[in-house]
Amino acid sequence: MSIKILDSAHKHNLSDDSSRACLAKEHAEQMLDYPPEKRLYAGFDHNGSPLEIIAFIEDNTVKVIHAMKLRNSSREHLPEPARRSYKRGML
């Protein structure tokens, strides 16, 4: 599946490479209730920085509409055991 980074994903100055790395690595995924069906991805970029990404899938393409450093309110969505490390302040 291809990945397209939309202009709105650049609001928080996260690079396209960071967003792509987060989606390519192990990450947690949660469906959101907003139409069209959006997904929250929580994971890490190539430097190990925790990120949150919101995207939707259309025409076999993941379209990223939001990307930023992980907020505390989203940390529960990190994959285990990274969540435990993040809570202890190790990330």
C-alpha positions in Angstrom: 0.0 0.0 0.0 1.4 3.4 -0.9 1.6 6.4 1.4 0.7 10.0 0.5 1.5 12.8 2.8 -1.1 15.6 2.4 -0.3 19.3 2.9 -2.3 19.4 6.2 0.2 16.9 7.7 2.9 19.5 7.6 1.3 21.8 10.2 3.6 20.6 13.0 6.7 20.6 10.8 7.2 16.9 10.9 9.1 15.6 7.9 7.6 13.2 5.4 10.4 10.7 6.1 9.4 10.7 9.8 5.8 10.0 9.0 6.7 7.2 6.6 9.1 5.6 9.1 6.4 5.6 11.7 4.0 3.9 9.5 6.6 1.4 8.2 7.7 0.3 11.7 5.6 -1.4 14.4 2.8 0.9 15.5 -0.5 0.8 17.2 -3.6 1.6 15.2 -7.0 2.8 16.4 -10.1 3.6 14.3 -11.6 7.0 14.9 -15.3 7.8 14.5 -15.0 10.7 12.0 -16.1 10.2 8.5 -14.4 9.3 6.3 -13.0 6.5 8.4 -9.8 7.9 9.9 -7.2 6.0 11.9 -4.8 7.1 14.6 -1.4 5.5 14.4 1.0 5.8 17.3 4.6 4.7 16.8 8.2 5.9 16.3 10.2 7.5 13.5 13.7 6.6 12.3 15.2 8.5 15.3 13.0 6.7 17.9 10.8 9.8 18.5 7.2 8.9 19.4 4.7 10.2 16.9 1.0 10.3 16.3 -0.4 10.2 12.8 -4.0 10.4 11.6 -4.7 9.1 8.1 -7.4 7.5 6.0 -7.2 4.8 3.4 -8.5 5.6 -0.1 -7.8 3.8 -3.4 -5.2 1.5 -1.7 -3.3 4.5 -0.4 -2.7 5.6 3.1 -3.4 9.4 3.1 -1.7 11.2 6.0 -3.6 14.3 7.1 -2.1 14.9 10.5 1.4 14.2 11.9 3.1 15.4 15.1 5.1 14.4 18.1 3.1 12.2 20.4 0.9 14.0 22.9 0.5 12.6 26.4 -3.2 12.0 25.6 -2.2 9.6 22.8 0.5 7.7 24.6 -1.9 4.9 25.5 -2.0 3.9 21.8 1.8 3.2 21.6 2.6 -0.5 21.0 3.8 -2.5 24.0 6.5 -2.5 25.5 7.2 1.0 24.3 4.2 2.3 26.2 5.7 1.3 29.5 9.1 2.9 28.6 7.3 6.1 27.6 5.4 6.2 30.9 8.7 5.9 32.8 10.1 8.8 30.8 12.6 6.7 29.0 11.6 8.0 25.5 
